[in-house]
Amino acid sequence: MDSVTALYWARQEHEVVAVLSFDYGSKHNHRELPFAAEHAARLGVRHEVIALDFVNRLFASDLLKSGGAIPEGHYEAENMRRTVVPFRNAIMLSIACGMAESVGAEGLVIAAHDGDHAIYPDCREEFMRAIGEAMRLGTYAKVKLLRPFIALTKGRIAAEGAQLGVDFARTWSCYKGGTVHCGKCGTCVERREAFMAAGLPDPTEYASQDTLPAKPKPFNHG
């Protein structure tokens, strides 16, 4: 939801020269990548899939095919830390920055948002400021890092996407990567909550629509 909405936002606000996807061995890569290609084609933008097979081989995360079962529950629950892929955004942004300079782009867009902050340290604004500065200092083009959703909730992103004409039925969230969204993993819970918060009909097919779990008490980011 987030990245596709960010693409449509970028297309409205800037000239988009390329869309990047990363195949790094997550359990749901095979579900996400076709939708990324579909939206890039719909907007007439070059789409590149970059293989990072070493992540699945060498990194520890339940999000990866090499990891354990995807946890269920609220997306801000502490057990969702098991889905963190260590330093993933730093690796992907570094590659994207190099490509941006190579194709003459002045900046790149990431869809990190407010809901990511509790679990993922490389989605927080402190990290984004630091790596954004590194990108600027490390390129002749002084490539900028744009994070338009960094202070937005998932519900706000859903509302923004609806205004931009995003077909959310053609997006994928579920970390389990099954035939349909499971409805119980953290990202499915977040997706379900987002449509409710935005007051939008949810076009997603879920295997389970059990009562949503309560938001947990805040815990130490560490």
N, C-alpha and C positions, 0 to 999 in steps of 0.2 A: 504493500500500500504506500509506504513512505517514499521509496525510491521512484516508483512510477509517478506519484504526485509531484515529486521534485523534478522529474523530467519535464512534465507538462508546465510546471512553474517556470523552469529555466527556458523552455521554448517560448513562453510568453514574454519573459523579461530580457532575454539575451539571444544571441545566435548560437545554436548548439551544433557543434561540429562532429561529435562522436558520443556514443554511449558505451560504457564499459561494464561488463559483468565478469565475475570471478568464479571459476569452478574450482573450489578448494576442498571438496570432499564432504560437504555438509550433507546431512540426510535428506535435505529438501532441495538441493541444487537442481536436480532433474525436473522439479516442478516449477521452480522460479525462472530458470533460464529461457524456456520457450516463451513465457509471457514477456520477459524483457525484450526478446527479439521481436515479438509481435508489436509491442508499443513503439519500438524504435522504427520498425518498418512503417507503421501507421503514420508516423511523423516524418518519414523520409530521411532518417538520420542513420549514419553508419553505426553498426553495432559490432563490437569486438568482445569475444569471450577469451579471457586469459586464464590458462590452466595453472593452478598452484598446487600440484599434487603432493608436494612435500608437506603441506599443512596437515593433511590427513595422516600422513605417515609419522610425523615427528611431534605434533602438538597434542596436548591432552585436553579434550573437551567432549562432553556428551552430545554436542551439536554435530560432531563429525561421525562419519560411518565407522571409524575405528573406536569410537567412544561407547559409553553405556547407554541405557535407555533414557529417552527424553523425559525430564520431570514434568509432572502435572501440577497445576495450581495457579495462583495469581502470579502475574508477570513480575511483581515486585517482591515476591517471597524469596527468602535467602537461598532456597534450594535451586533457584534459577541461575545461580552463579555457575552451576555445572555446565551451562550452555555457553559460557564465555570462551571464545577462541583467543588465546593469549596474543595481544598486540595486533590483532587482525586489521583494524582500521589503519594502523601505522603502516603496515606492509602494503595494503591496497592503495592507500593515499600516496605513498611514495611512487608506486608504479604508475598510478594515474597522473601524478605530477610530471613525471618524466615524459609520458605520452602527450600530456597537454602542451608542454613546451615544444615537443617534436612536431606537433600538428599545427602550431601557431595559435593555440588557445590561450586566452589571458587568465583563465581561472577554471576551477572545477567545483562541482556541486556535490555535497553529501547530505543525506536526508536524516541524519541523527536528530533525535527529538527529545523532549522533556521526559517522556516515559522511559527512555533508555538509561537515564542517569543513575538510577538506583542500583543497577546490576553491572553495567558495562563501563569500566573506567575510561576506555578509549572512545566514548561517546559524549563525554562531559566537556563543557565549554573550556575548562582549564587546559585540557589536552588539545582541543581544537585550536585554541589560541597559540599554543606552543608549536604544534606541527604546522599551523598556518604560517607562523613566522619563519620556521625552518624552510618551508617551501619558497617563501618570498626571498629569503637570503640565499638559498641554494640554487636559484635559477636566474639566468640572464633576463628572462621574461618577467621575473618577479611574479610568478604565478600566484593568484589569489585563491584562497579557500573560502567558498561561499557555503554557509550553513543556515539556510532560510528558516528551518523548522526547529532550531536548537532550543527555543523557549516555548514551543507549541506542544500541546497535548496531542495524543493520537486522534482524539475527537475533532480537534481543530484541523488536523491534517485531512481527515475524512471530509469535513465540510469544505475545505479548500479544494480538494480533489473533485468533489461534486461540482463546484463552481467552474472548474477548469475543464469539465467534461470527461473526467476519467471514468472508464468502465471498470469498476472495482470487481466485477464478476471475472474479469480477465487479469486478476492478480492472485498471488499466492502468499500465505503467511505461515501456515502450519509447519513447525519444526520437524514433525514426524515424517512428512513427505509421503503420506499414503495416497490412496485413490481420491479421498475427500478430506477436508479439514477435520481433525479429530475433535475440536471443540473444547479440549481440556488442557492442552499444553499452554504455557505462559503466553505465547504469541497469539494463540487462538482466543484466549481469554481477553487479551488486549484488543484484538480485532473486534470481537463481539461488543466489548464496552465502547469502542470508538464509534461504531454506528449508532448505538443507543445514545451516547452523549451528543452526537451530531444531529439526532432526530431524523436519521436517514434509514430507509429500508436496507436490511443486510441481504445482499444477493448471494451470500456464501452458503454452500451446502456443508453442514456439519454432521459428523457421525453421532455426536452427542450435543444436546442443548440443555444439559443439566443446569441447575441454578449456578450462577457465577460465584466463585469464591470471594470472600470479603478481602478488602485490601489489608495487608498485614501492617503491623507497627513498623516504623522506620528502624533500620539496623545500621550499624557502623559500616561505612563504605570500606574502610580498611585500606 
